Amino acid sequence: MAKYLFVYHGGSHPETEAEVAAVMDAWGSWLGGMGAAVIDGGNPVGKSTTVNPDGSVTDNGGANPVSGYGMFEAADKDDAIAKARGCPILDAGGSVELAEIIDM
């Protein structure tokens, strides 16, 4: 099995306690449904800072801000895509970027 990094971009934030509970349930169901394929369920992240080649720092979150991450096992890229299609971030207007992790 290959390992994949899922990087979450965007997505709206729940505003009420009921919405928070529903979102947490959706993430729990999605992660729970993948069982042992979940290496690291991940976490949300704060606004990113970019260190540029010239050493300058850009503190604006970047062109496509990251909102979270996770690590999963998948048989291949198509399997990883199928897993990503169930991610709750998509229901919140966000996206999932995925890349195979290369063992070195």
Secondary structure as UniProt FT lines:
FT   STRAND          2..9
FT   HELIX           17..34
FT   HELIX           35..37
FT   STRAND          38..44
FT   STRAND          50..51
FT   TURN            53..54
FT   STRAND          57..58
FT   STRAND          66..74
FT   HELIX           77..84
FT   TURN            85..86
FT   HELIX           88..92
FT   STRAND          95..101
//
